Amino acid sequence: MCGIVGFSGKQQAAPIIFEGLKHVEYRGYDSAGIAMINDGQLHVNKDIGKLNDIERKCQLRSMIGTIGIGHTRWATHGGVTKENAHPHTDCNKTIAVVHNGTIDNFQELRKELSERGHIFSSETDTEVIPHLIEGEMAKDLSLREATANAISKIEGSFAILTICAKEPDKIIAARKDTPLIIGISDSEVFAGSDGLSFPNYVKQQVRLDDGEIAVLQSGNVEFYNASGKKIHKERQKLDTAWSGTEKQGYKYYMLKEILEQPEILESAAQQNKELFTSIAMDVLRAEQVVFTASGTSRYASLVGRYMISKVGKKLCEIMMGSEFHYFVDSVDKNTVVIAVSQSGETADVIEGVKRARAVGARIVSVVNRPLSLLADMSQRVILLNCGPEVGVAATKTFLGQLIVFYLLAFSMINSFDKAVETIKGLRNDVFNTIYWNNEKLRVLSENLCRRKDFYYIARGINFAIASEGALKLKEISYIHAEGMPAGELKHGTLALIEPGTPVIVICPNDYTYKETLSNAIEAKARGAYIIAVSDIENEIYDYWIKIPAVDELLYPLVTIIPLQLLAYHIAVSLGLDPDMPRNLAKSVTVK
């Protein structure tokens, strides 16, 4: 969940590394640092906080040298302290390492290294790596050889970049189960967790595979396999569509990405008919179909399951990403696994997919990021076509996932073209939902932002939207919020309703309307403040969030948008940064 960046070339490296870190700061923003080599000396500068704050304190951009590595951290092992910030060094302060991932056996390694006289200055798992490399280099091995030996002792996941003052013109890059990309341009080479970290002029990339090592040196790069044999790897074009990460005048990425959703209807619907038809046939033929996903992607999968059941008449199971691998004994070659992950890097999802694939299951991935780990593991890949999503709280990619599932469901009845037309025709409805509600929800948020508890209720296909709406609020405002089936409110949760408690009711004019309204009336009788998301006004509402009338299967695509806006405005009203909520990161690459 951390972001790492490396650069080797003729320019000053620090400004390039700093800008790269800015573009992957969504992966972690507890602390950050840069290590450089200049005149044969290793220099490390790091601190806690966001990058801009650290720059003001430490002048990261002013560090001197043409080779260096950088890191922005999401804390996993050890608290948010300067000592725990990356880069980490060895005893002699000649080796520096940045790392994304988790080392499962770091306690054993740390004990062994301490007994040999190594001194540690942090609580992190990462710090064992430079000390391991130090020990291997003492055997007169090169930095590459020492790094290879060091990582052979590591259990867990890692993407690492290493520099050493004894070999001042090299960066060693290595990975296992965590993404790492090499960027190539004229006389310059880059390494990063994500191609977003590369300057716009970088047009070629190479993805490292598990166990591989890259040596970046003087603007060139060489690749080695796990056995230490030099190998050739094909360069791929770096998609320039993934360079559009500017705020374009908006204060926060989250608002920009919410307001982009009318356009997402068009881009996400630009799909390959043959691919969808083929996947639809696989789903229909499979003895069992399992969705696996986490967080927002799991709520999208709940909607997808409903659509596939309602339209395609196929019942599917949904497993949380972190739980799926415990149930792989029930998976076989007659199973289709639909793995859903915005980043394609979600560690929990990837672990389950690995095990399912090992027993013969067919894997379909639904991802936003091309060339992701999950995509590589899949027989078929559906791209969301949403472009970069920088805000930690998913918005437009959730809509993209709903669109993909709608198209897949109708592909099961040979109606792909009609479904695409229907989705594209929804553009004005999505635009109107934003236009009608954005400013009103800003005002409402100022009245609600001090409330301690919110409850979101709905029935049927809308229940997943209630859950996603609650997730958005607690992610970025730190307010307790709970989404639940409306019929469950009276089975315990109603005891928590006090006068003025906000209850958000998702009650469009569909088959769930009357029963959901009845549950809202029950809550109102206990003093709840009823906020209704509906295309029908009703006197029981204390506040009405108006949405357009659409087909019942399309309501999730419009009801979610005002809930995203409400969460955003409440967070801003509280003076919080919705793009970088505390304790969270965009790509969850640890289990």
C-alpha positions in Angstrom: 0.0 0.0 0.0 3.1 2.2 -0.1 4.4 4.0 -3.2 8.0 3.6 -4.4 9.9 5.5 -7.1 13.4 5.3 -8.5 15.3 7.3 -11.1 18.6 7.0 -12.9 19.7 9.4 -15.6 21.5 12.6 -16.3 19.1 15.1 -14.7 18.9 15.9 -11.0 16.9 13.0 -9.6 15.3 14.6 -6.5 12.7 16.8 -8.3 11.7 13.9 -10.6 11.4 11.4 -7.7 9.4 14.0 -5.6 6.9 14.5 -8.5 6.7 10.8 -8.9 5.9 10.3 -5.3 3.2 13.0 -5.5 1.4 10.9 -8.2 1.5 7.8 -6.0 0.8 9.5 -2.7 -2.7 8.0 -2.8 -1.0 4.7 -1.9 0.1 6.0 1.5 0.7 9.4 3.2 1.8 8.7 6.7 5.5 9.5 6.0 7.9 9.8 3.1 11.5 10.1 2.2 14.2 10.1 -0.5 17.7 8.5 -0.6 20.3 9.8 -3.1 23.9 9.0 -3.9 26.2 11.9 -4.6 30.0 12.0 -4.7 30.1 8.4 -3.5 28.0 9.2 -0.4 24.5 8.1 0.6 22.1 10.8 1.7 18.7 10.1 3.2 16.0 12.7 4.0 12.7 11.6 5.5 9.9 12.6 8.0 6.3 12.0 8.9 3.4 13.7 7.2 2.3 14.4 3.7 4.8 15.1 1.0 4.2 18.8 0.8 4.7 19.2 4.5 7.9 17.1 4.5 9.2 19.2 1.6 8.7 22.4 3.6 10.7 20.8 6.5 13.3 18.8 4.7 13.7 20.3 1.2 13.5 16.9 -0.5 13.5 18.4 -4.0 16.9 20.1 -3.3 18.8 16.9 -2.7 21.8 16.5 -5.1 22.5 13.6 -7.4 21.4 11.9 -10.6 20.3 8.6 -9.0 17.9 8.0 -6.1 14.9 6.2 -4.7 11.8 7.5 -2.8 9.0 6.2 -0.8 5.6 7.3 0.6 4.3 5.1 3.4 1.1 3.5 4.7 2.1 2.1 8.0 1.8 -1.6 8.5 4.7 -2.5 10.9 5.5 0.1 13.4 3.8 3.4 14.1 3.9 6.7 12.2 7.4 8.0 13.2 10.4 9.4 11.5 12.4 6.3 12.4 9.9 4.1 10.7 9.7 6.2 7.6 11.5 4.8 4.5 14.2 4.7 3.1 15.9 2.3 5.6 19.6 1.8 5.8 22.2 -0.8 6.9 24.6 -0.4 9.9 27.2 1.5 7.8 24.7 3.8 6.2 25.9 2.8 2.7 22.8 0.8 1.6 19.3 2.3 1.3 16.1 0.3 0.6 12.5 1.3 -0.1 9.8 -1.4 0.1 6.2 -2.0 -0.6 4.7 -5.2 0.9 5.0 -7.3 4.1 7.7 -9.6 5.3 6.1 -12.4 7.2 9.3 -13.8 8.8 10.9 -10.4 9.7 10.9 -11.2 13.4 13.0 -14.3 12.9 15.3 -12.5 10.5 15.6 -9.5 12.8 16.5 -11.8 15.8 19.1 -13.6 13.7 20.7 -10.4 12.4 20.7 -8.8 15.9 22.6 -11.8 17.2 25.2 -11.2 14.5 25.6 -7.6 15.7 23.3 -5.7 13.4 21.7 -2.6 15.0 18.2 -1.7 14.1 16.7 1.8 14.5 13.0 1.2 13.5 10.1 -1.1 14.3 9.5 -2.0 10.6 9.8 -5.3 8.8 11.5 -3.5 5.9 14.7 -2.7 7.9 15.8 -6.3 7.8 16.4 -6.0 4.0 19.3 -3.5 4.0 20.9 -5.5 6.8 20.5 -8.8 4.9 22.1 -7.1 1.8 24.9 -5.7 4.0 25.7 -9.2 5.2 25.8 -10.6 1.6 27.9 -7.8 0.3 30.5 -8.6 3.0 31.0 -11.8 1.1 32.3 -9.8 -1.9 29.1 -10.1 -3.8 27.8 -7.4 -6.1 24.8 -5.4 -5.1 22.6 -7.4 -7.5 23.9 -10.7 -6.2 23.6 -9.6 -2.6 20.0 -8.4 -3.2 19.1 -11.7 -4.9 20.5 -13.7 -1.9 18.7 -11.4 0.6 15.3 -11.7 -1.0 15.6 -15.5 -1.2 15.5 -15.5 2.6 12.3 -13.4 2.8 8.8 -14.8 3.2 6.0 -12.6 2.2 5.4 -10.0 -0.5 7.7 -7.2 -1.7 8.6 -4.7 -4.3 12.0 -3.2 -3.4 14.4 -0.6 -4.8 18.0 -0.6 -3.4 21.0 1.7 -3.9 24.5 1.4 -2.4 27.3 3.9 -2.1 29.8 1.2 -3.1 28.0 0.9 -6.5 26.8 4.5 -6.9 25.5 4.2 -10.4 23.0 1.4 -9.9 19.4 0.8 -8.6 18.4 -2.8 -8.0 14.7 -3.5 -8.4 13.0 -6.8 -7.3 9.5 -8.0 -6.7 7.3 -10.8 -5.5 3.5 -10.6 -5.3 3.6 -6.8 -5.4 3.6 -4.7 -8.5 6.8 -3.0 -9.8 7.1 -1.3 -13.2 10.2 -0.1 -15.1 9.8 3.0 -17.2 12.2 3.7 -20.1 13.0 6.8 -22.1 16.0 8.2 -23.9 19.0 7.9 -21.5 16.8 7.7 -18.4 15.2 4.8 -16.5 12.5 4.8 -13.8 11.0 2.3 -11.4 7.7 2.7 -9.6 4.8 1.0 -8.0 2.6 2.5 -10.7 3.2 4.1 -14.2 1.5 7.2 -12.8 4.8 8.0 -11.1 6.6 8.4 -14.4 6.9 11.8 -16.2 4.6 12.3 -19.2 7.5 11.8 -21.7 8.0 8.2 -20.6 6.4 6.1 -23.3 7.7 2.6 -22.7 7.4 0.3 -19.7 8.3 -3.2 -18.6 6.5 -5.1 -15.8 8.7 -7.2 -13.6 7.4 -10.7 -12.9 7.7 -12.5 -9.6 11.3 -13.3 -8.7 12.8 -11.1 -11.4 15.5 -8.5 -10.7 16.2 -5.3 -12.8 19.5 -3.4 -12.7 19.0 0.3 -13.6 22.3 1.9 -14.5 23.2 5.1 -16.4 20.0 5.3 -18.2 19.9 1.6 -19.2 18.3 -1.5 -17.7 19.1 -5.2 -17.5 16.8 -8.0 -16.4 17.6 -11.2 -14.5 15.4 -14.2 -13.6 15.2 -15.8 -10.2 18.2 -18.0 -11.1 20.4 -15.0 -11.9 20.4 -15.5 -15.6 20.2 -12.4 -17.8 16.9 -12.4 -19.7 15.2 -10.2 -22.4 11.9 -8.6 -21.7 9.6 -7.0 -24.2 8.8 -3.3 -23.8 5.2 -2.3 -23.7 3.6 1.0 -24.6 2.8 3.1 -21.6 -0.8 4.2 -21.9 -0.9 8.0 -22.0 -4.5 7.9 -20.9 -3.1 7.2 -17.4 -1.2 10.5 -17.2 -4.3 12.6 -16.6 -4.1 13.0 -12.9 -4.4 16.7 -12.4 -7.2 18.3 -10.4 -8.2 20.6 -13.2 -9.2 23.4 -10.9 -11.1 21.3 -8.3 -9.9 21.5 -4.7 -10.1 17.7 -4.3 -9.8 14.7 -6.7 -12.9 13.2 -5.1 -15.2 15.9 -6.3 -13.6 15.9 -9.7 -14.1 12.2 -10.0 -17.8 12.3 -8.9 -18.5 15.0 -11.4 -16.9 13.0 -14.2 -19.5 10.3 -13.9 -21.7 11.4 -16.8 -18.7 10.8 -19.1 -18.0 7.5 -17.4 -21.3 6.1 -18.8 -19.9 6.5 -22.3 -16.3 5.2 -21.6 -17.2 2.3 -19.4 -19.8 1.1 -22.0 -17.1 1.0 -24.7 -16.6 -2.7 -24.4 -15.9 -5.7 -26.7 -19.1 -7.5 -27.6 -17.3 -10.7 -28.4 -15.5 -10.7 -25.0 -18.7 -10.1 -23.1 -20.6 -12.8 -25.1 -17.9 -15.3 -24.4 -17.8 -14.5 -20.7 -21.6 -14.7 -20.5 -21.5 -18.2 -22.1 -18.9 -19.2 -19.5 -21.1 -18.0 -16.7 -24.1 -19.8 -18.0 -22.3 -23.1 -18.5 -20.5 -23.0 -15.1 -21.7 -25.2 -12.3 -21.0 -22.4 -9.9 -20.1 -18.7 -10.2 -18.3 -16.9 -7.4 -17.6 -13.2 -7.1 -14.6 -12.2 -4.9 -14.0 -8.6 -4.0 -13.3 -6.3 -1.1 -14.8 -3.0 0.1 -16.5 -0.9 -2.6 -15.9 -3.6 -5.2 -17.8 -6.1 -3.1 -20.8 -3.8 -2.9 -20.7 -3.5 -6.7 -20.5 -7.3 -6.9 -23.7 -7.5 -4.8 -25.4 -5.4 -7.5 -23.8 -7.5 -10.2 -25.1 -10.7 -8.6 -28.6 -9.3 -8.5 -28.4 -8.3 -12.2 -27.1 -11.6 -13.3 -29.8 -13.4 -11.3 -32.6 -11.2 -12.5 -31.7 -11.0 -16.2 -29.5 -14.1 -16.8 -31.3 -16.4 -14.4 -28.0 -17.5 -12.9 -27.5 -17.6 -9.1 -24.0 -16.5 -8.0 -22.1 -16.6 -4.7 -20.2 -13.6 -3.3 -17.1 -14.1 -1.1 -15.2 -11.4 0.6 -11.7 -11.2 -0.8 -10.1 -11.9 2.6 -12.3 -15.0 3.2 -12.4 -16.6 -0.2 -9.2 -18.6 0.1 -10.6 -20.4 3.1 -13.4 -21.9 0.8 -11.3 -22.9 -2.2 -11.9 -26.5 -1.4 -15.3 -26.0 -2.9 -13.9 -24.6 -6.2 -13.0 -26.7 -9.2 -12.6 -26.6 -13.0 -16.4 -26.1 -13.3 -16.2 -22.8 -11.4 -16.1 -19.3 -12.9 -14.5 -16.8 -10.5 -15.3 -13.1 -11.2 -12.5 -11.2 -9.3 -13.3 -7.5 -8.9 -10.6 -5.0 -8.0 -10.3 -1.4 -9.1 -6.5 -1.5 -8.8 -6.0 -5.2 -9.8 -3.6 -5.3 -6.8 -5.8 -6.1 -3.9 -3.8 -8.7 -1.9 -6.7 -10.5 -0.4 -8.4 -11.0 -3.8 -5.2 -12.1 -5.4 -4.5 -14.7 -2.8 -7.9 -16.3 -3.3 -7.6 -16.1 -7.1 -4.2 -17.8 -7.0 -5.6 -20.8 -5.1 -8.8 -21.0 -7.2 -6.7 -21.0 -10.4 -4.5 -23.7 -9.0 -7.5 -26.1 -8.8 -8.6 -25.3 -12.3 -11.2 -22.5 -11.9 -11.6 -20.0 -14.8 -10.8 -16.5 -13.7 -12.5 -13.4 -15.1 -11.1 -10.1 -13.7 -12.9 -6.8 -13.6 -10.2 -4.1 -13.1 -9.6 -0.4 -13.9 -5.9 -0.6 -14.2 -4.5 -2.3 -17.3 -1.4 -4.5 -16.9 -2.3 -5.3 -13.3 -1.3 -8.4 -11.3 -4.9 -9.6 -11.2 -5.3 -9.2 -15.0 -2.1 -11.3 -15.5 -3.7 -14.1 -13.5 -6.9 -14.1 -15.4 -8.1 -15.9 -18.6 -10.3 -13.0 -19.4 -10.1 -9.4 -18.4 -12.7 -6.6 -18.4 -11.3 -3.1 -18.1 -13.5 -0.4 -16.6 -12.1 2.3 -18.9 -12.6 4.9 -16.1 -9.1 6.4 -16.4 -7.0 7.2 -13.2 -8.9 7.4 -10.0 -6.7 9.2 -7.4 -9.1 9.8 -4.6 -8.8 7.0 -2.0 -12.6 6.7 -1.8 -13.8 5.0 -5.0 -16.5 6.8 -6.9 -16.4 6.7 -10.6 -14.9 3.2 -10.7 -17.9 2.0 -8.6 -20.2 3.3 -11.3 -17.9 1.6 -13.9 -18.3 -1.7 -12.2 -22.1 -1.4 -12.1 -22.0 -0.6 -15.9 -19.9 -3.7 -16.6 -22.2 -6.0 -14.6 -25.3 -4.6 -16.4 -23.7 -5.3 -19.8 -22.6 -8.8 -18.7 -26.1 -9.6 -17.4 -27.7 -8.6 -20.7 -25.0 -10.4 -22.7 -26.4 -13.5 -21.1 -29.7 -13.0 -23.0 -27.9 -11.8 -26.2 -28.9 -8.2 -25.7 -25.4 -6.5 -25.4 -26.1 -3.8 -28.0 -29.3 -2.8 -26.4 -27.7 -2.6 -23.0 -24.9 -0.4 -24.3 -27.5 1.9 -25.8 -29.4 2.0 -22.6 -26.4 2.9 -20.5 -25.3 5.7 -22.8 -28.8 7.0 -22.7 -28.5 7.5 -19.0 -26.1 10.4 -19.3 -28.6 13.1 -18.8 -30.1 11.3 -15.8 -26.8 11.1 -14.1 -26.0 14.8 -15.0 -29.4 15.9 -13.6 -28.8 13.9 -10.4 -25.6 15.9 -9.8 -27.2 19.2 -10.9 -30.3 18.9 -8.7 -28.4 17.9 -5.5 -24.8 19.1 -5.3 -25.3 22.5 -3.8 -28.3 21.4 -1.7 -26.3 18.6 -0.2 -23.5 21.0 0.6 -25.9 23.0 2.7 -27.4 19.9 4.3 -24.0 18.6 5.2 -23.3 21.7 7.3 -26.4 20.8 9.4 -25.5 17.1 9.7 -21.7 17.0 10.0 -21.7 16.9 13.8 -24.0 13.9 14.0 -22.3 10.8 15.5 -24.3 8.1 13.8 -25.9 7.5 10.4 -28.0 4.6 9.2 -28.6 3.7 5.6 -31.5 1.4 4.7 -32.8 -0.1 1.5 -34.2 -3.4 0.1 -33.4 -5.6 -2.8 -30.8 -4.3 -5.3 -30.7 -1.0 -3.4 -29.3 -2.6 -0.2 -25.8 -2.7 -1.7 -26.1 1.0 -2.4 -27.1 1.7 1.2 -23.9 -0.2 2.3 -21.7 1.6 -0.2 -23.2 5.0 0.9 -22.4 4.2 4.5 -18.9 3.1 3.6 -18.2 6.4 1.8 -19.3 8.4 4.8 -17.2 6.6 7.3 -14.2 6.4 5.0 -13.8 10.1 4.6 -15.6 11.7 7.5 -14.8 9.2 10.3 -18.5 9.2 11.4 -20.0 5.9 12.3 -22.3 4.8 9.5 -24.1 1.5 8.9 -25.9 0.2 5.9 -28.4 -2.6 6.2 -31.5 -4.1 4.7 -34.4 -2.0 5.7 -36.3 -5.0 7.0 -33.5 -5.7 9.5 -33.8 -2.3 11.2 -36.4 -3.5 13.6 -34.4 -6.6 14.5 -32.0 -4.7 16.9 -30.8 -1.5 15.3 -34.0 0.4 15.9 -32.9 0.5 19.6 -30.1 2.9 18.5 -32.4 5.4 16.9 -32.7 8.6 19.0 -34.4 11.9 18.1 -32.6 13.5 15.2 -30.6 10.4 14.2 -30.1 10.6 10.4 -31.6 7.6 8.6 -30.9 7.7 4.8 -33.5 5.7 3.0 -32.9 4.5 -0.6 -36.4 4.1 -1.8 -36.8 4.7 -5.6 -40.2 3.9 -7.2 -39.5 0.2 -7.8 -40.7 -3.1 -6.4 -39.2 -2.2 -3.0 -40.7 1.2 -2.5 -43.7 0.5 -0.3 -42.0 -1.9 2.1 -38.9 0.4 2.4 -41.2 3.4 3.0 -42.9 1.4 5.8 -39.6 0.8 7.5 -38.8 4.6 7.2 -42.1 5.3 8.9 -41.1 3.0 11.8 -37.8 4.8 12.2 -39.5 8.2 12.0 -41.8 7.2 14.8 -38.7 6.7 17.0 -37.5 10.2 16.2 -35.3 9.6 13.2 -34.5 12.3 10.7 -35.5 10.8 7.4 -33.4 11.6 4.3 -34.9 9.9 1.3 -33.2 9.2 -2.0 -36.2 8.8 -4.3 -37.9 9.8 -7.5 -41.2 10.2 -5.5 -41.7 12.9 -2.9 -43.5 11.8 0.3 -44.7 13.8 3.3 -42.8 11.5 5.7 -39.5 12.7 4.4 -37.6 15.3 6.4 -35.3 15.9 3.5 -35.8 14.7 -0.1 -32.9 13.9 -2.4 -34.5 13.9 -5.8 -33.4 11.4 -8.5 -34.8 10.8 -12.0 -37.2 7.9 -12.7 -35.3 5.1 -14.5 -35.7 1.4 -15.1 -35.5 -0.5 -11.8 -32.2 -2.2 -12.7 -30.6 1.2 -13.4 -31.5 2.9 -10.1 -28.2 1.9 -8.4 -26.4 4.0 -11.1 -28.2 7.2 -10.0 -28.9 6.6 -6.3 -25.2 6.2 -5.4 -24.2 9.6 -6.8 -25.9 11.8 -4.2 -24.6 9.5 -1.4 -21.1 10.1 -2.7 -21.8 13.9 -2.7 -23.2 13.8 0.8 -20.2 12.0 2.1 -17.9 14.4 0.3 -19.6 17.6 1.6 -19.8 16.3 5.2 -16.1 15.6 5.2 -15.3 19.0 3.8 -17.6 20.6 6.3 -15.6 19.0 9.0 -12.4 20.4 7.6 -11.1 17.0 6.5 -9.2 16.0 3.3 -11.5 13.5 1.4 -8.7 12.5 -0.9 -6.5 11.2 1.9 -8.5 9.8 4.7 -6.6 8.7 7.8 -5.4 5.1 8.1 -6.5 4.3 4.5 -4.8 3.9 1.1 -6.0 3.4 -2.4 -4.4 0.1 -3.3 -4.5 -2.5 -0.6 -1.5 -4.6 -1.4 -1.2 -6.2 2.1 -3.4 -8.9 3.6 
